[in-house]
Amino acid sequence: MLKKAVHFGAGNIGRGFVGEILAENGFSIDFIDVNEQLIEALKSRHTYDIELADQTHQHVVVDNVSGINNATDPAAVVEAIAKADVVTTAIGPNILPRIAPLIAEGLDERLKNNEAPLDVIACENMIGASQALKADVYKTLQNKEAADRFVGFPNAAVDRIVPAQNHEDILMVTVEPFHEWVVDASQMRNADLKLDGVHYVPDLEPYIERKLFTVNTGHATIAYMGYYLGYEDIKSAISDESVLAQLRAVLAQTGGLLVKKWKFSGSELETYQNEVIARFMNPDLSDAISRIARTPLRKLGYDERFIRPIRETDGLELPNDDLIDTVGMVLHYQDSGDAEAVELRKMVDGASDLNAVIEKITGLPAGPLVEKIKSAYDKYVR
């Protein structure tokens, strides 16, 4: 008998990464989403294809899937959570608070007569996503005492590049061959349920930071410098030697922090960084700069991919000038189709005191780091 998974987010990451691993581990999957076209296709077909973005273009078939529209049928979501063996998400950090009340309702229903342990794993590009989701769930959860005993919210680090795409088949999704999913085993309640293809560790933070400061910082560096130089896609940008040089310089500085803080070996980290750069250069994965650079205000957050390593390298007296230089370019980013980019332009262009704006965006206190970021911004004024 198949185990049952409930997964929030029927988009490309959900189907092309989390869904594949769950299916390979013998789960049937209920995808939860508000996209009626996706949900109806999943309900009627119960299968979809994944294509690998490499020379083989190999297809992987994912079976035993269905869909529930949480906007029109929340009761079905509650029932699915009550019977699930695992709950996962891949919807974007900003959406997690919106689904939390429904997850709380499902857990309350489950805990009435089901004490089987359950883990809720948020597979998002966010540090501490599962624990943040837990905090939101607990705002409306009624049976907190039982949930403390039987429901875990283990944090996770996930990594797979899924480019923007457009297929005739609405369920078809193209992904890179590489994937990594790491889960904090110390926060699990259902410790007996270990998925093949997932790496379980006693302390997730080193892996989260390695991924965030390499993949996320690196990808964003290509996007923002590529935008500044007039490129429209990642493939074109990384083909520019100056962009590639900036990428390597930034990763050298985040790598120095990772070695110092987490004791990664230099050779191990260099191998990892070179693999990541090779992934960025995969011609089958080229993505629009506007997609990678979107939500710049979030990406400039205090604990995000640029400001966190800048803060921590500064505290350890490690070099961070290339990271700061990149932030200077981020502050010049424009995209009329992205609400955060529009807000960024209003804040920066209308500023009488740019230092104060930088402090507000980054959460940094007034001082030398803000001054350096302001100087980096001035350097790129056209």
Salt bridges, closest charged atoms under 4 A:
GLU20 OE1 - ARG160 NH1 2.63
GLU40 OE2 - LYS43 NZ 3.47
ASP49 OD2 - HIS59 ND1 3.29
GLU51 OE2 - HIS57 ND1 3.43
GLU51 OE2 - HIS59 NE2 3.94
GLU79 OE2 - LYS83 NZ 3.08
GLU109 OE1 - LYS112 NZ 3.02
ASP136 OD1 - LYS139 NZ 2.99
GLU145 OE2 - ARG149 NH1 3.76
ASP159 OD1 - ARG279 NH2 2.78
ASP169 OD1 - ARG45 NH1 2.97
GLU176 OE2 - ARG279 NH2 2.48
GLU180 OE2 - ARG210 NH2 2.96
GLU205 OE2 - ARG308 NH2 3.00
GLU209 OE2 - LYS261 NZ 2.95
GLU209 OE2 - ARG308 NH2 2.62
ASP287 OD2 - ARG291 NH2 2.53
ASP303 OD1 - ARG308 NH1 3.67
ASP303 OD1 - ARG311 NH2 2.81
GLU304 OE2 - ARG298 NH1 3.31
GLU304 OE1 - ARG305 NE 2.83
GLU312 OE1 - LYS261 NZ 2.78
GLU312 OE2 - ARG308 NE 3.47
ASP325 OD1 - LYS379 NZ 2.99
ASP349 OD1 - ARG345 NH2 3.10
ASP378 OD2 - LYS374 NZ 2.66
